[in-house]
Amino acid sequence: MCDVKKYENIYNEIEHLQPEDTLQLVLEAETEDQRSFYEMVGDFLLQKSQRQVIERNLF
């Protein structure tokens, strides 16, 4: 069984990443798998921001 609290903490840290942070992670990734993961994280955060903008009718 996994440590759920541990992954909740990781999620909370990831939520606070800025676009330039995810770009740095992508550029400095050691493997293609890491690079792909960080790109997905960046995409997730961008989509979340886009949803918030649309919900607030700021678009």
PyRosetta script that sets phi, psi and omega in degrees:
from pyrosetta import init, pose_from_sequence

init()
pose = pose_from_sequence("MCDVKKYENIYNEIEHLQPEDTLQLVLEAETEDQRSFYEMVGDFLLQKSQRQVIERNLF")
pose.set_psi(1, 138.7)
pose.set_omega(1, -176.9)
pose.set_phi(2, -85.7)
pose.set_psi(2, 161.1)
pose.set_omega(2, 178.6)
pose.set_phi(3, -85.7)
pose.set_psi(3, 94.9)
pose.set_omega(3, -174.4)
pose.set_phi(4, -60.0)
pose.set_psi(4, -42.4)
pose.set_omega(4, -178.9)
pose.set_phi(5, -59.2)
pose.set_psi(5, -39.5)
pose.set_omega(5, 178.9)
pose.set_phi(6, -58.3)
pose.set_psi(6, -45.5)
pose.set_omega(6, -177.9)
pose.set_phi(7, -75.3)
pose.set_psi(7, -29.2)
pose.set_omega(7, 172.7)
pose.set_phi(8, -63.5)
pose.set_psi(8, -40.8)
pose.set_omega(8, 177.8)
pose.set_phi(9, -64.4)
pose.set_psi(9, -41.2)
pose.set_omega(9, 177.8)
pose.set_phi(10, -62.9)
pose.set_psi(10, -45.1)
pose.set_omega(10, 178.7)
pose.set_phi(11, -58.7)
pose.set_psi(11, -45.0)
pose.set_omega(11, -180.0)
pose.set_phi(12, -62.4)
pose.set_psi(12, -37.5)
pose.set_omega(12, 176.6)
pose.set_phi(13, -67.1)
pose.set_psi(13, -43.7)
pose.set_omega(13, -179.1)
pose.set_phi(14, -62.7)
pose.set_psi(14, -37.9)
pose.set_omega(14, -179.9)
pose.set_phi(15, -58.2)
pose.set_psi(15, -25.6)
pose.set_omega(15, -176.7)
pose.set_phi(16, -94.6)
pose.set_psi(16, 4.2)
pose.set_omega(16, 177.6)
pose.set_phi(17, -68.6)
pose.set_psi(17, 142.1)
pose.set_omega(17, 174.9)
pose.set_phi(18, -93.9)
pose.set_psi(18, 159.5)
pose.set_omega(18, 179.6)
pose.set_phi(19, -53.8)
pose.set_psi(19, -38.5)
pose.set_omega(19, 179.4)
pose.set_phi(20, -68.8)
pose.set_psi(20, -26.2)
pose.set_omega(20, 176.2)
pose.set_phi(21, -68.6)
pose.set_psi(21, -45.6)
pose.set_omega(21, 179.8)
pose.set_phi(22, -67.1)
pose.set_psi(22, -34.9)
pose.set_omega(22, 176.1)
pose.set_phi(23, -61.9)
pose.set_psi(23, -43.7)
pose.set_omega(23, 178.2)
pose.set_phi(24, -61.4)
pose.set_psi(24, -42.1)
pose.set_omega(24, 178.5)
pose.set_phi(25, -61.6)
pose.set_psi(25, -43.4)
pose.set_omega(25, 178.8)
pose.set_phi(26, -61.8)
pose.set_psi(26, -47.3)
pose.set_omega(26, -176.6)
pose.set_phi(27, -66.7)
pose.set_psi(27, -30.0)
pose.set_omega(27, -176.4)
pose.set_phi(28, -102.3)
pose.set_psi(28, 7.0)
pose.set_omega(28, 179.3)
pose.set_phi(29, -62.1)
pose.set_psi(29, 140.1)
pose.set_omega(29, -177.8)
pose.set_phi(30, -85.1)
pose.set_psi(30, -24.7)
pose.set_omega(30, -179.1)
pose.set_phi(31, -129.8)
pose.set_psi(31, 163.8)
pose.set_omega(31, 177.3)
pose.set_phi(32, -65.2)
pose.set_psi(32, -36.4)
pose.set_omega(32, 177.8)
pose.set_phi(33, -63.0)
pose.set_psi(33, -43.0)
pose.set_omega(33, 177.4)
pose.set_phi(34, -63.0)
pose.set_psi(34, -45.3)
pose.set_omega(34, -180.0)
pose.set_phi(35, -58.7)
pose.set_psi(35, -45.2)
pose.set_omega(35, 179.6)
pose.set_phi(36, -62.9)
pose.set_psi(36, -42.0)
pose.set_omega(36, 178.9)
pose.set_phi(37, -61.6)
pose.set_psi(37, -47.6)
pose.set_omega(37, -178.9)
pose.set_phi(38, -66.1)
pose.set_psi(38, -33.7)
pose.set_omega(38, 175.4)
pose.set_phi(39, -64.4)
pose.set_psi(39, -41.0)
pose.set_omega(39, 177.9)
pose.set_phi(40, -65.3)
pose.set_psi(40, -38.5)
pose.set_omega(40, 176.8)
pose.set_phi(41, -61.9)
pose.set_psi(41, -46.5)
pose.set_omega(41, 178.6)
pose.set_phi(42, -60.5)
pose.set_psi(42, -42.3)
pose.set_omega(42, 178.2)
pose.set_phi(43, -63.3)
pose.set_psi(43, -42.9)
pose.set_omega(43, 178.6)
pose.set_phi(44, -59.3)
pose.set_psi(44, -46.7)
pose.set_omega(44, -178.7)
pose.set_phi(45, -66.0)
pose.set_psi(45, -38.6)
pose.set_omega(45, 177.0)
pose.set_phi(46, -63.6)
pose.set_psi(46, -45.5)
pose.set_omega(46, 179.3)
pose.set_phi(47, -62.4)
pose.set_psi(47, -38.8)
pose.set_omega(47, 178.3)
pose.set_phi(48, -62.6)
pose.set_psi(48, -44.0)
pose.set_omega(48, 177.9)
pose.set_phi(49, -63.9)
pose.set_psi(49, -41.0)
pose.set_omega(49, 179.3)
pose.set_phi(50, -62.5)
pose.set_psi(50, -41.9)
pose.set_omega(50, 177.7)
pose.set_phi(51, -61.0)
pose.set_psi(51, -41.5)
pose.set_omega(51, -179.6)
pose.set_phi(52, -64.5)
pose.set_psi(52, -40.8)
pose.set_omega(52, 178.8)
pose.set_phi(53, -63.7)
pose.set_psi(53, -43.6)
pose.set_omega(53, -179.9)
pose.set_phi(54, -65.8)
pose.set_psi(54, -42.6)
pose.set_omega(54, 179.9)
pose.set_phi(55, -62.4)
pose.set_psi(55, -32.2)
pose.set_omega(55, -178.7)
pose.set_phi(56, -88.7)
pose.set_psi(56, 3.5)
pose.set_omega(56, -178.2)
pose.set_phi(57, 56.9)
pose.set_psi(57, 36.3)
pose.set_omega(57, 177.8)
pose.set_phi(58, -91.3)
pose.set_psi(58, -3.8)
pose.set_omega(58, -178.4)
pose.set_phi(59, -88.4)
pose.dump_pdb("model.pdb")
